[in-house]
Amino acid sequence: MKICLSLPLAEVTAGMRVAAAVVDAGGQVLVPAGAELSAGMLHGLRRREVVEILVERDIEEDPAVREERSRRTTAQLDLAFRKAGNGAETRQLYQAVLAYRLAAGG
């Protein structure tokens, strides 16, 4: 599971992924969202006196917590789709929404 953390630049390391675009005081994008940070990028951000950035972090989720979240999400979708019928398109939409919600953390 991925989470977003706002970290001081001093704690950010090469290889981390930017969760939101890093912009300077004038609004110019220095690093786009989703970019993987390199040592050179970090050096450039320090030179521009960027203090803090939002990064993505992978965390290991307890299997029991993941299973409970999956069960709860499935129950919510079952309720939302209860009158939608059982056609192929409905099943496909259900699976897409379920996958999205589980990937997004519920």
C-alpha positions as CSV (number, residue, x, y, z in Angstrom):
1,M,0.0,0.0,0.0
2,K,1.2,3.5,-0.8
3,I,1.0,6.5,1.5
4,C,2.0,10.1,0.9
5,L,4.2,11.8,3.4
6,S,5.4,15.4,3.6
7,L,9.1,15.2,4.4
8,P,11.8,17.7,5.1
9,L,14.2,17.7,2.1
10,A,17.0,16.5,4.4
11,E,15.1,13.2,5.0
12,V,14.4,12.6,1.3
13,T,16.7,10.1,-0.5
14,A,17.4,9.3,-4.1
15,G,14.9,6.7,-5.4
16,M,11.9,8.1,-3.6
17,R,8.9,9.1,-5.8
18,V,7.4,12.5,-5.7
19,A,3.7,12.5,-4.9
20,A,2.9,16.1,-5.9
21,A,4.8,18.4,-8.2
22,V,7.5,20.4,-6.5
23,V,7.2,24.1,-7.5
24,D,9.3,27.1,-6.8
25,A,8.0,30.4,-5.4
26,G,7.0,31.6,-8.9
27,G,5.0,28.4,-9.5
28,Q,7.4,26.9,-12.0
29,V,7.5,23.1,-11.8
30,L,10.9,21.9,-10.6
31,V,10.0,18.2,-10.4
32,P,6.7,16.7,-11.8
33,A,4.5,14.5,-9.7
34,G,5.4,10.8,-10.1
35,A,9.0,11.4,-10.8
36,E,11.7,9.3,-9.1
37,L,14.2,11.5,-7.4
38,S,17.9,11.3,-8.3
39,A,20.8,12.6,-6.4
40,G,21.2,15.4,-8.9
41,M,17.5,16.4,-8.5
42,L,17.9,16.5,-4.7
43,H,21.0,18.7,-5.1
44,G,19.1,21.1,-7.4
45,L,16.2,21.3,-4.9
46,R,18.6,22.1,-2.1
47,R,20.2,24.9,-4.2
48,R,16.7,26.3,-4.8
49,E,16.1,26.2,-1.0
50,V,13.2,23.8,-1.2
51,V,12.4,22.9,2.4
52,E,9.8,20.1,2.2
53,I,8.3,17.8,-0.5
54,L,5.5,15.3,-0.6
55,V,6.7,11.8,-1.4
56,E,5.1,8.3,-1.8
57,R,6.1,5.5,0.4
58,D,5.3,1.8,0.2
59,I,4.2,0.3,3.5
60,E,3.7,-3.3,4.4
61,E,0.1,-3.8,5.4
62,D,-0.8,-6.4,8.0
63,P,-2.5,-9.3,6.1
64,A,-5.4,-9.3,8.6
65,V,-6.0,-5.6,8.1
66,R,-5.8,-6.0,4.3
67,E,-8.3,-8.8,4.4
68,E,-10.7,-6.8,6.6
69,R,-10.4,-3.8,4.3
70,S,-11.1,-6.0,1.3
71,R,-14.1,-7.5,3.0
72,R,-15.5,-4.1,4.0
73,T,-15.0,-2.6,0.5
74,T,-16.6,-5.6,-1.1
75,A,-19.6,-5.3,1.2
76,Q,-20.0,-1.5,0.4
77,L,-19.8,-2.3,-3.4
78,D,-22.3,-5.1,-3.0
79,L,-24.7,-2.7,-1.5
80,A,-24.1,0.0,-4.1
81,F,-24.5,-2.5,-7.0
82,R,-27.4,-4.4,-5.5
83,K,-29.9,-3.3,-8.1
84,A,-27.5,-3.0,-11.1
85,G,-28.2,-6.4,-12.5
86,N,-25.7,-9.1,-13.4
87,G,-24.7,-8.3,-17.0
88,A,-21.2,-8.5,-18.3
89,E,-20.7,-4.7,-18.3
90,T,-22.0,-4.5,-14.7
91,R,-19.6,-7.2,-13.5
92,Q,-16.7,-5.5,-15.4
93,L,-17.5,-2.1,-13.8
94,Y,-17.8,-3.7,-10.3
95,Q,-14.4,-5.3,-10.7
96,A,-12.8,-2.1,-11.9
97,V,-14.3,-0.1,-9.0
98,L,-13.2,-2.8,-6.5
99,A,-9.7,-2.8,-7.9
100,Y,-9.5,1.0,-7.8
101,R,-10.8,1.2,-4.2
102,L,-8.5,-1.5,-2.9
103,A,-5.5,0.1,-4.6
104,A,-6.4,3.5,-3.2
105,G,-6.7,2.1,0.3
106,G,-10.4,1.6,0.6
